[in-house]
Amino acid sequence: LFPGDTAPAPCQEQPAANPAAFIAIQAFPALLDLPQDSEVSRVSCGSRHTAVITRGGELYTWGWGKYGQLGHEDDASSDQPRRVQFLVTEGLRAEEVVCGPWTTYVCVLE
């Protein structure tokens, strides 16, 4: 401190704006809770989300969803894999998936 300066205020932890939106970051491998008969054939990781495709062409996503990159027609985040229902509704089968920082690209077959 220089003469005349005041001591800086101690740092205080700010409360989370929405504690229900907390997403755990897994820095180590973890088991996924997918349906029993599902076998993962493709996987891609974005900066804060992950997507997998099963051998049956089902797309599951989880992680940070602020920009809709999970494909669940909202901006909710999820720690657990959720199936992307849009593909089911449209009768589409996922073949390839590539995640970007805040995006998810899926190649599908009708």
DSSP file (Angstrom, degrees, kcal/mol; ACC not computed):
  #  RESIDUE AA STRUCTURE BP1 BP2  ACC     N-H-->O    O-->H-N    N-H-->O    O-->H-N    TCO  KAPPA ALPHA  PHI   PSI    X-CA   Y-CA   Z-CA
    1    1 A L              0   0    0      0, 0.0     6,-0.1     0, 0.0     3,-0.1   0.000 360.0 360.0 360.0 145.5    0.0    0.0    0.0
    2    2 A F    >   -     0   0    0      1,-0.1     3,-2.5     4,-0.1     0, 0.0  -0.662 360.0 -76.4 -97.2 158.1    1.1    3.5   -0.7
    3    3 A P  T 3  S+     0   0    0      0, 0.0    -1,-0.1     0, 0.0     3,-0.1  -0.283 121.9  20.5 -53.8 132.8    0.6    6.4    1.8
    4    4 A G  T 3  S+     0   0    0      1,-0.3     2,-0.1    -3,-0.1     0, 0.0   0.193  95.5 122.0  92.2 -16.1   -3.0    7.5    1.8
    5    5 A D    <   -     0   0    0     -3,-2.5    -1,-0.3     1,-0.0     2,-0.3  -0.476  56.4-134.9 -75.9 150.0   -4.3    4.2    0.3
    6    6 A T        -     0   0    0     -2,-0.1    -4,-0.1    -3,-0.1     3,-0.1  -0.741  30.3 -94.3-100.0 155.1   -6.9    2.2    2.2
    7    7 A A        -     0   0    0     -2,-0.3    -1,-0.1     1,-0.1     2,-0.0  -0.419  47.4-105.5 -66.8 139.9   -6.6   -1.5    2.7
    8    8 A P        -     0   0    0      0, 0.0    -1,-0.1     0, 0.0     3,-0.1  -0.354  38.0-103.4 -66.5 147.9   -8.6   -3.5    0.1
    9    9 A A        -     0   0    0      1,-0.1     3,-0.1    -3,-0.1    -3,-0.0  -0.438  43.8-100.1 -68.6 142.8  -11.8   -5.1    1.3
   10   10 A P        -     0   0    0      0, 0.0     2,-0.2     0, 0.0    -1,-0.1  -0.339  42.5-101.8 -64.1 146.5  -11.5   -8.8    1.9
   11   11 A C        -     0   0    0     -3,-0.1     2,-0.4     1,-0.0     0, 0.0  -0.457  37.4-161.3 -68.6 137.5  -12.9  -11.0   -0.9
   12   12 A Q        -     0   0    0     -2,-0.2     2,-0.3    -3,-0.1    -3,-0.0  -0.975  21.4-116.8-122.1 137.0  -16.3  -12.4   -0.2
   13   13 A E        -     0   0    0     -2,-0.4    -2,-0.0     1,-0.1     0, 0.0  -0.557  30.1-133.2 -72.2 128.9  -17.8  -15.4   -2.0
   14   14 A Q        -     0   0    0     -2,-0.3     3,-0.1     1,-0.1     2,-0.1  -0.645  22.4-112.7 -82.0 136.8  -20.9  -14.4   -3.9
   15   15 A P        -     0   0    0      0, 0.0    -1,-0.1     0, 0.0     2,-0.1  -0.400  39.9 -98.1 -66.3 146.9  -23.9  -16.7   -3.5
   16   16 A A        -     0   0    0      1,-0.1     6,-0.0    -2,-0.1     0, 0.0  -0.383  23.5-133.7 -64.6 141.6  -24.9  -18.6   -6.6
   17   17 A A  S    S+     0   0    0      1,-0.3    -1,-0.1    -3,-0.1     0, 0.0   0.878  97.9  11.4 -64.8 -38.1  -27.7  -16.9   -8.5
   18   18 A N    >   -     0   0    0      1,-0.1     3,-2.1     2,-0.0    -1,-0.3  -0.785  65.7-169.8-143.5  94.7  -29.5  -20.3   -8.9
   19   19 A P  G >  S+     0   0    0      0, 0.0     3,-1.3     0, 0.0    -1,-0.1   0.764  86.3  64.8 -60.4 -24.5  -28.1  -23.1   -6.8
   20   20 A A  G 3  S+     0   0    0      1,-0.3    -2,-0.0     3,-0.0     0, 0.0   0.697  93.7  62.7 -69.8 -17.7  -30.3  -25.7   -8.7
   21   21 A A  G <  S+     0   0    0     -3,-2.1    -1,-0.3     2,-0.1     2,-0.1   0.393  72.9 128.8 -89.3   3.9  -28.3  -24.9  -11.9
   22   22 A F    <   -     0   0    0     -3,-1.3     2,-0.5    -4,-0.2    57,-0.1  -0.384  40.9-164.0 -62.8 132.0  -25.0  -26.1  -10.4
   23   23 A I        -     0   0    0     -2,-0.1     2,-0.2    55,-0.1    -2,-0.1  -0.983  15.8-131.0-120.1 125.0  -23.3  -28.7  -12.7
   24   24 A A        -     0   0    0     -2,-0.5     2,-0.6     1,-0.0     0, 0.0  -0.506  16.0-137.6 -72.3 140.0  -20.5  -30.8  -11.4
   25   25 A I        -     0   0    0     -2,-0.2     2,-0.8    38,-0.0    -1,-0.0  -0.899  11.9-150.3-100.7 121.0  -17.4  -30.9  -13.5
   26   26 A Q        +     0   0    0     -2,-0.6     4,-0.1     1,-0.1    -2,-0.0  -0.815  18.8 177.2 -94.2 109.4  -16.0  -34.4  -13.7
   27   27 A A  S    S+     0   0    0     -2,-0.8    -1,-0.1     2,-0.1    -2,-0.0   0.292  70.6  46.9 -91.6   9.6  -12.2  -34.3  -14.1
   28   28 A F  S    S-     0   0    0      0, 0.0     0, 0.0     0, 0.0     0, 0.0  -0.950 103.3 -74.7-144.6 160.6  -12.0  -38.0  -14.1
   29   29 A P        -     0   0    0      0, 0.0     2,-0.3     0, 0.0    -2,-0.1  -0.238  49.1-175.9 -59.5 145.4  -13.9  -40.9  -15.8
   30   30 A A        -     0   0    0     -4,-0.1     2,-0.2     0, 0.0    -4,-0.0  -0.991  29.2-105.2-141.8 148.1  -17.4  -41.6  -14.5
   31   31 A L        -     0   0    0     -2,-0.3     2,-0.3     1,-0.1     0, 0.0  -0.486  34.8-133.3 -71.3 141.8  -19.9  -44.3  -15.3
   32   32 A L        -     0   0    0     -2,-0.2     2,-1.0    48,-0.1    48,-0.1  -0.724   4.9-135.5 -96.0 147.5  -22.9  -43.2  -17.4
   33   33 A D        +     0   0    0     -2,-0.3     3,-0.1    48,-0.0    -2,-0.0  -0.724  46.5 150.6-102.5  81.3  -26.5  -44.0  -16.6
   34   34 A L        -     0   0    0     -2,-1.0    48,-0.0     1,-0.2     4,-0.0  -0.682  57.9 -72.3-104.4 162.3  -27.8  -45.0  -20.0
   35   35 A P    >   -     0   0    0      0, 0.0     3,-2.1     0, 0.0    -1,-0.2  -0.207  53.8-106.5 -53.5 148.3  -30.6  -47.5  -20.7
   36   36 A Q  T 3  S+     0   0    0      1,-0.3    -2,-0.1    -3,-0.1     0, 0.0   0.798 115.0  44.1 -49.5 -44.6  -29.5  -51.1  -20.1
   37   37 A D  T 3  S+     0   0    0      2,-0.0     2,-0.3     0, 0.0    -1,-0.3   0.349  87.0 118.1 -88.5   7.1  -29.2  -52.3  -23.7
   38   38 A S    <   -     0   0    0     -3,-2.1     2,-0.5    16,-0.1    -4,-0.1  -0.579  41.2-171.4 -81.3 133.6  -27.5  -49.2  -25.0
   39   39 A E        -     0   0    0     -2,-0.3    16,-2.5     0, 0.0     2,-0.3  -0.994  23.1-128.8-121.3 126.0  -24.0  -49.4  -26.5
   40   40 A V  E     +A   54   0A   0     -2,-0.5    14,-0.3    14,-0.2     3,-0.1  -0.568  31.5 169.0 -77.0 129.4  -22.1  -46.2  -27.2
   41   41 A S  E     +     0   0A   0     12,-3.3     2,-0.3    -2,-0.3    13,-0.2   0.649  65.8  25.1-111.0 -23.8  -20.7  -46.0  -30.7
   42   42 A R  E     -A   53   0A   0     11,-1.7    11,-2.2    54,-0.0     2,-0.3  -0.988  60.1-178.6-141.5 148.3  -19.7  -42.3  -31.0
   43   43 A V  E     +A   52   0A   0     -2,-0.3     2,-0.3     9,-0.2     9,-0.2  -0.995   1.8 178.1-146.5 146.0  -18.8  -39.6  -28.4
   44   44 A S  E     -A   51   0A   0      7,-2.3     7,-2.6    -2,-0.3     2,-0.4  -0.991  13.2-151.0-147.2 144.0  -17.8  -36.0  -28.7
   45   45 A C  E     -A   50   0A   0     -2,-0.3     5,-0.2     5,-0.2    54,-0.1  -0.959   6.5-167.3-120.0 131.2  -17.0  -33.4  -26.0
   46   46 A G        -     0   0    0      3,-3.5    56,-0.1    -2,-0.4    54,-0.1  -0.187  51.4 -80.9 -92.0-165.6  -17.6  -29.6  -26.2
   47   47 A S  S    S+     0   0    0     53,-0.5    55,-0.1    54,-0.4     3,-0.1   0.834 124.6   1.5 -70.7 -30.0  -16.0  -27.2  -23.8
   48   48 A R  S    S+     0   0    0     53,-0.5    16,-3.0    16,-0.1     2,-0.3   0.181 125.6  57.9-143.7  18.7  -18.7  -27.9  -21.1
   49   49 A H  E     - B   0  63A   0     14,-0.3    -3,-3.5    52,-0.1     2,-0.3  -0.972  57.3-151.1-147.7 162.9  -21.0  -30.6  -22.6
   50   50 A T  E     -AB  45  62A   0     12,-2.7    12,-2.0    -2,-0.3     2,-0.4  -0.969   5.3-166.0-136.3 148.5  -20.8  -34.1  -24.0
   51   51 A A  E     -AB  44  61A   0     -7,-2.6    -7,-2.3    -2,-0.3     2,-0.3  -0.996   5.1-174.3-135.1 141.0  -22.8  -36.0  -26.6
   52   52 A V  E     -AB  43  60A   0      8,-2.7     8,-2.6    -2,-0.4     2,-0.4  -0.973  12.2-151.2-132.0 150.8  -22.9  -39.8  -27.3
   53   53 A I  E     -AB  42  59A   0    -11,-2.2   -12,-3.3    -2,-0.3   -11,-1.7  -0.969  16.4-142.2-117.3 136.3  -24.7  -41.8  -30.0
   54   54 A T  E >   -A   40   0A   0      4,-2.2     3,-2.2    -2,-0.4   -14,-0.2  -0.476  31.0-103.6 -89.6 167.1  -25.7  -45.4  -29.3
   55   55 A R  T 3  S+     0   0    0    -16,-2.5   -15,-0.1     1,-0.3    -1,-0.1   0.754 123.2  60.3 -60.5 -23.5  -25.5  -48.2  -31.8
   56   56 A G  T 3  S-     0   0    0    -17,-0.2    -1,-0.3     2,-0.1    38,-0.1   0.410 122.4-105.7 -84.5   1.9  -29.3  -47.8  -32.2
   57   57 A G  S <  S+     0   0    0     -3,-2.2    37,-2.6     1,-0.3     2,-0.3   0.651  70.3 146.2  84.5  15.9  -28.9  -44.2  -33.4
   58   58 A E        -     0   0    0     35,-0.2    -4,-2.2    37,-0.1     2,-0.5  -0.688  38.8-144.4 -86.5 139.8  -30.1  -42.6  -30.1
   59   59 A L  E     -B   53   0A   0     -2,-0.3    25,-2.9    25,-0.3     2,-0.4  -0.915  17.1-176.7-107.5 126.6  -28.5  -39.3  -29.2
   60   60 A Y  E     -BC  52  83A   0     -8,-2.6    -8,-2.7    -2,-0.5     2,-0.3  -0.964   4.7-179.6-119.9 139.1  -27.8  -38.5  -25.5
   61   61 A T  E     +BC  51  82A   0     21,-2.2    21,-2.2    -2,-0.4     2,-0.3  -0.955   6.1 164.1-135.6 155.4  -26.4  -35.2  -24.3
   62   62 A W  E     +B   50   0A   0    -12,-2.0   -12,-2.7    -2,-0.3     2,-0.3  -0.977  32.1  62.5-162.0 165.4  -25.5  -33.6  -20.9
   63   63 A G  E    S+BC  49  78A   0     15,-3.0    15,-2.4    -2,-0.3     2,-0.4  -0.901  91.9   2.8 119.3-148.4  -23.5  -30.8  -19.3
   64   64 A W        +     0   0    0    -16,-3.0     3,-0.2    -2,-0.3   -16,-0.1  -0.636  55.0 176.1 -80.5 127.6  -23.9  -27.0  -19.6
   65   65 A G    >   +     0   0    0     -2,-0.4     3,-2.5    10,-0.3     5,-0.2   0.152  33.2 126.8-119.5  19.7  -26.9  -26.1  -21.8
   66   66 A K  T 3  S+     0   0    0      1,-0.3    -1,-0.1     2,-0.1    11,-0.1   0.781  82.7  38.8 -52.5 -33.7  -27.0  -22.3  -21.6
   67   67 A Y  T 3  S-     0   0    0     -3,-0.2    -1,-0.3     9,-0.1     8,-0.1   0.198 119.0-101.9-105.0  16.5  -27.1  -21.9  -25.4
   68   68 A G  S X  S+     0   0    0     -3,-2.5     3,-1.7     1,-0.1     5,-0.3   0.591  77.8 138.9  78.8   9.7  -29.3  -24.8  -26.2
   69   69 A Q  T 3   +     0   0    0      1,-0.3    -4,-0.1     2,-0.1    -3,-0.1   0.604  61.1  66.4 -67.3 -10.5  -26.4  -27.0  -27.3
   70   70 A L  T 3  S-     0   0    0      4,-0.3    -1,-0.3    -5,-0.2    12,-0.1   0.676 101.4-131.3 -83.0 -16.6  -27.8  -30.0  -25.6
   71   71 A G    <   +     0   0    0     -3,-1.7    15,-0.5     3,-0.2    -2,-0.1   0.724  68.7 125.7  78.1  21.8  -30.8  -30.1  -28.0
   72   72 A H  S    S-     0   0    0      2,-0.4     3,-0.1     4,-0.2    -1,-0.1   0.131  83.3-108.7-100.2  21.1  -33.5  -30.5  -25.4
   73   73 A E  S    S+     0   0    0     -5,-0.3     2,-0.3     1,-0.2    11,-0.0   0.749  95.4  64.8  59.5  27.1  -35.4  -27.4  -26.7
   74   74 A D  S    S-     0   0    0      2,-0.1    -2,-0.4    -9,-0.1    -4,-0.3  -0.887  88.1-111.8-154.4-174.7  -34.5  -25.4  -23.6
   75   75 A D        +     0   0    0     -2,-0.3   -10,-0.3    -3,-0.1     2,-0.1   0.048  66.2 133.8-115.6  26.0  -31.3  -24.0  -22.0
   76   76 A A        -     0   0    0    -12,-0.1     2,-0.3    -4,-0.1    -4,-0.2  -0.449  48.1-136.8 -75.2 147.7  -31.3  -26.2  -19.0
   77   77 A S        -     0   0    0     -2,-0.1     2,-0.3   -13,-0.1   -13,-0.2  -0.692  19.6-166.5 -99.2 157.8  -28.1  -27.9  -17.9
   78   78 A S  E     -C   63   0A   0    -15,-2.4   -15,-3.0    -2,-0.3     4,-0.1  -0.984  27.8-160.5-150.6 134.1  -28.0  -31.5  -16.8
   79   79 A D  E    S+     0   0A   0     -2,-0.3    -1,-0.1   -17,-0.2   -15,-0.1   0.664  84.2  66.8 -80.5 -18.9  -25.4  -33.8  -15.0
   80   80 A Q  E    S-     0   0A   0    -17,-0.1   -17,-0.2   -48,-0.1   -19,-0.1  -0.825  95.5-103.1-107.7 141.4  -27.2  -36.9  -16.3
   81   81 A P  E     -     0   0A   0      0, 0.0     2,-0.4     0, 0.0   -19,-0.2  -0.373  39.0-167.3 -59.3 134.9  -27.4  -38.0  -20.0
   82   82 A R  E     -C   61   0A   0    -21,-2.2   -21,-2.2    -4,-0.1     2,-0.2  -0.987  22.5-116.9-126.1 138.0  -30.8  -37.2  -21.5
   83   83 A R  E     -C   60   0A   0     -2,-0.4     2,-0.9   -23,-0.2   -23,-0.3  -0.515  28.8-118.5 -72.4 137.5  -32.1  -38.5  -24.8
   84   84 A V    >>  -     0   0    0    -25,-2.9     4,-0.8    -2,-0.2     3,-0.7  -0.684  27.5-167.1 -79.4 106.1  -32.7  -35.9  -27.5
   85   85 A Q  H 3> S+     0   0    0     -2,-0.9     4,-2.8     1,-0.2     5,-0.2   0.735  75.3  74.0 -71.0 -25.0  -36.4  -36.3  -28.1
   86   86 A F  H 3> S+     0   0    0    -15,-0.5     4,-2.2     1,-0.2    -1,-0.2   0.906  96.9  49.8 -55.9 -42.4  -36.5  -34.2  -31.2
   87   87 A L  H <>>S+     0   0    0     -3,-0.7     5,-3.0     2,-0.2     4,-0.5   0.881 111.2  49.2 -65.0 -37.6  -34.8  -37.0  -33.2
   88   88 A V  H ><5S+     0   0    0     -4,-0.8     3,-1.1     3,-0.2    -2,-0.2   0.948 111.4  48.9 -64.2 -49.2  -37.3  -39.5  -31.8
   89   89 A T  H 3<5S+     0   0    0     -4,-2.8    -2,-0.2     1,-0.3    -1,-0.2   0.862 115.0  44.5 -59.2 -39.0  -40.3  -37.3  -32.7
   90   90 A E  H 3<5S-     0   0    0     -4,-2.2    -1,-0.3    -5,-0.2    -2,-0.2   0.470 111.8-118.4 -87.4  -2.4  -39.0  -36.7  -36.3
   91   91 A G  T <<5 +     0   0    0     -3,-1.1     2,-0.3    -4,-0.5    -3,-0.2   0.853  62.0 151.1  69.7  34.7  -38.1  -40.4  -36.8
   92   92 A L      < -     0   0    0     -5,-3.0     2,-0.5    -6,-0.2    -1,-0.2  -0.769  38.4-148.0-105.1 146.2  -34.4  -39.6  -37.2
   93   93 A R  E     -D  109   0B   0     16,-2.8    16,-2.4    -2,-0.3     2,-0.2  -0.955  18.9-131.2-112.8 122.6  -31.4  -41.8  -36.5
   94   94 A A  E     +D  108   0B   0    -37,-2.6    14,-0.2    -2,-0.5     3,-0.1  -0.543  31.2 167.6 -73.7 134.7  -28.1  -40.1  -35.3
   95   95 A E  E     +     0   0B   0     12,-3.5     2,-0.3     1,-0.4    13,-0.2   0.721  63.7  13.4-113.7 -41.0  -25.0  -41.3  -37.2
   96   96 A E  E     -D  107   0B   0     11,-1.4    11,-2.3   -39,-0.1    -1,-0.4  -0.964  59.5-167.1-138.3 152.2  -22.3  -38.8  -36.3
   97   97 A V  E     -D  106   0B   0     -2,-0.3     2,-0.4     9,-0.2     9,-0.2  -0.996   5.4-179.3-143.4 138.9  -21.9  -36.1  -33.6
   98   98 A V  E     -D  105   0B   0      7,-2.5     7,-3.1    -2,-0.3     2,-0.4  -0.984  13.8-154.4-137.1 123.6  -19.4  -33.3  -33.2
   99   99 A C  E     -D  104   0B   0     -2,-0.4     5,-0.2     5,-0.2   -54,-0.2  -0.832   9.0-170.1-100.1 135.9  -19.5  -30.8  -30.3
  100  100 A G        -     0   0    0      3,-2.2   -53,-0.5    -2,-0.4     3,-0.2  -0.387  50.2 -76.2-103.1-170.6  -18.0  -27.3  -30.6
  101  101 A P  S    S-     0   0    0      0, 0.0   -53,-0.5     0, 0.0   -54,-0.4   0.918 126.9  -0.7 -56.1 -46.1  -17.5  -24.9  -27.7
  102  102 A W  S    S+     0   0    0    -55,-0.1     2,-0.3   -56,-0.1   -33,-0.1  -0.005 124.9  72.2-133.4  29.1  -21.2  -24.0  -27.5
  103  103 A T        -     0   0    0     -3,-0.2    -3,-2.2   -34,-0.1     2,-0.4  -0.928  55.2-152.8-141.3 162.6  -22.7  -26.1  -30.3
  104  104 A T  E     -D   99   0B   0     -2,-0.3     2,-0.4    -5,-0.2    -5,-0.2  -0.970  11.2-163.4-138.7 124.2  -23.6  -29.7  -31.2
  105  105 A Y  E     -D   98   0B   0     -7,-3.1    -7,-2.5    -2,-0.4     2,-0.4  -0.912   9.4-171.7-108.9 132.9  -23.7  -30.9  -34.8
  106  106 A V  E     -D   97   0B   0     -2,-0.4     2,-0.5    -9,-0.2    -9,-0.2  -0.988  16.8-150.6-129.8 131.3  -25.4  -34.1  -35.6
  107  107 A C  E     -D   96   0B   0    -11,-2.3   -12,-3.5    -2,-0.4   -11,-1.4  -0.884  29.9-175.2 -95.6 126.4  -25.5  -36.1  -38.9
  108  108 A V  E     -D   94   0B   0     -2,-0.5     2,-0.4   -14,-0.2   -14,-0.2  -0.831  22.3-144.3-124.7 159.4  -28.8  -38.0  -39.1
  109  109 A L  E      D   93   0B   0    -16,-2.4   -16,-2.8    -2,-0.3    -2,-0.0  -0.940 360.0 360.0-117.0 144.4  -30.6  -40.5  -41.3
  110  110 A E              0   0    0     -2,-0.4    -1,-0.1   -18,-0.2    -2,-0.0   0.462 360.0 360.0 -83.2 360.0  -34.3  -40.5  -42.0
